[in-house]
Amino acid sequence: MKLISTCEKPSFKKLLTGLTNDNFVPNRRIIRNELVNKYNDYVNYLIVKISMQKYICVTTDIWSSLNKSYLGMTMYYIEENTYQRFSYVIACRRIEGSHNYINIAKSISDILTSYKIDVKKISHTVTDNASNFGKAFRIYSQQFTAELPEPTANIYLTLNDRSINQLIDDIDQSAENISGPDSEFIQNYMDNEPDDIEVINVSDILSNYEDTENENNDNEDVDIILSTHMTCSAHTLNLVATTDTAKITDLSYKKISRSAFGKLSSFWNLLSRSTVASDLTYKICQSKFPINVVTRWNSFFDSIKKVILCRIKVIDCSEQLKLCKLKVTEWNFLVEYIKVMEPLTTELDKLQGEKSCYLGYVAPTIITMRHILMEQTHLVYCAALSKAIIKGLEKRYYFIFDLKDPKSKPYILAAVSHPKFKMDWMPQQFSEELFISECNEIGSLIDIETGNSTVSDDDSDDDFYSSLLPSSPSSGSFDSSCQRSDNMTSVQGLSFLN
């Protein structure tokens, strides 16, 4: 990307006018004003779009480039009628200073304020697993949800004039009861005590100091309120594939994996640095080999899979390039590695989908992945790898494997309400109760918003069939209406699940 002042350079003007004489080259002021106008139009357009939605989801991330830090945010919502998901970029701003939780919270709050986004409208803010993001939401989202309990009267000692005088009287009384060599000294001190003692309310001094300190600290943070936080499931799976597998202590696995991956790294490095080696490899294999990227674990898996597909030709290339060839056991190890890792990388691609992936995919995906790995019982080289992945899944997604954990509720409801899964992936009785109770809760909120003033047409014949219908209590007008609403919601929920 070039500077706006590029348009005023003679070479640039000559380039555009040389294409056709009709081209008009604006100056930088015109371009700058046009960019500002387009940006303002885009912001106003999104403000209107956001105001029309009941709920939205926000994602945010921080990265560095050329010694500068940036914070990016995107916004998602599902259109109520078509159930189509829309996504928009709402910010890409400089973030100055360190990436601590205060700067992150302030930047996010400023962006939400600029788009007039109410925090109550945000279902979740999705970030990676970085600790600075987690701390920002732990601290500032509590201001929105948590309520501090009122302190009881007997917990704290309040020092006022009356309590201080009572304390002095108690000291005097204690001094009168002292006997022995110290009593004469204390009595002389009490007799010569000055009369002009000024009583100072220590409680007021301390409270004023605390109020001043709290006011200084809260002035900056009073407007920072963040939504509920959720970590990115795709990033968590990346951590399982990289961080958790790197902690394997099995000596046989570490020995063979380091040897095989080291030889492959030498092969990839040579291809990326030498055009002669790259041309020779392409001539033999008739294809290019992908080079793994450090920040994308999937690229490492894809690179190994490509080598296995071209196994015979890769052996020929290694001979001509004078590289260490992989042993038979190392080739067998790579085949097992792909077998163990393929479920993880396949599901990771699904969770990274832009259009077809929803929160309802997460819980069934994690449970299915664990089930597939546990069925792989005949592993020779990668048994430790499979156990490490299973352990990592159980550690990082503990709330999904314990469906009674409150943290699992949004994942369960999202999966049960998704037509692809419904209740096929979890105990039916538990999911039915949770799903129906959530439907009743939403239905009650809708009734409150609409006033619950609609009356069924069948009520007009109740008097005629009163001898056949069960009698209702005298106060049953409102109760029966609520009961009918709950029953209708339950029936609709069960019909969806069936």
HELIX and SHEET records of a PDB file:
HELIX    1   1 ILE A    4  GLU A    8  5                                   5    
HELIX    2   2 PRO A   10  LEU A   19  1                                  10    
HELIX    3   3 ARG A   28  SER A   51  1                                  24    
HELIX    4   4 TYR A  101  SER A  114  1                                  14    
HELIX    5   5 VAL A  119  LYS A  121  5                                   3    
HELIX    6   6 SER A  131  TYR A  140  1                                  10    
HELIX    7   7 GLN A  142  THR A  145  1                                   4    
HELIX    8   8 ASP A  161  GLU A  176  1                                  16    
HELIX    9   9 PRO A  181  ASP A  191  1                                  11    
HELIX   10  10 VAL A  202  ASP A  221  1                                  20    
HELIX   11  11 SER A  233  LEU A  239  1                                   7    
HELIX   12  12 VAL A  240  ASP A  244  3                                   5    
HELIX   13  13 THR A  245  LYS A  247  5                                   3    
HELIX   14  14 LEU A  251  ARG A  273  1                                  23    
HELIX   15  15 THR A  275  CYS A  285  1                                  11    
HELIX   16  16 TRP A  297  LEU A  309  1                                  13    
HELIX   17  17 ARG A  311  GLN A  320  1                                  10    
HELIX   18  18 VAL A  328  LEU A  351  1                                  24    
HELIX   19  19 LEU A  359  TYR A  361  5                                   3    
HELIX   20  20 VAL A  362  GLU A  375  1                                  14    
HELIX   21  21 ALA A  383  ARG A  396  1                                  14    
HELIX   22  22 TYR A  398  PHE A  401  1                                   4    
HELIX   23  23 PRO A  406  SER A  408  5                                   3    
HELIX   24  24 LYS A  409  VAL A  416  1                                   8    
HELIX   25  25 GLN A  428  THR A  450  1                                  23    
HELIX   26  26 ASP A  457  ASP A  461  5                                   5    
HELIX   27  27 GLY A  476  LEU A  497  1                                  22    
SHEET    1   A 5 ARG A  85  ARG A  94  0                                        
SHEET    2   A 5 LYS A  68  ILE A  78 -1                                        
SHEET    3   A 5 ILE A  56  SER A  65 -1                                        
SHEET    4   A 5 ILE A 122  THR A 127  1                                        
SHEET    5   A 5 HIS A 229  THR A 231  1                                        
END                                                                             
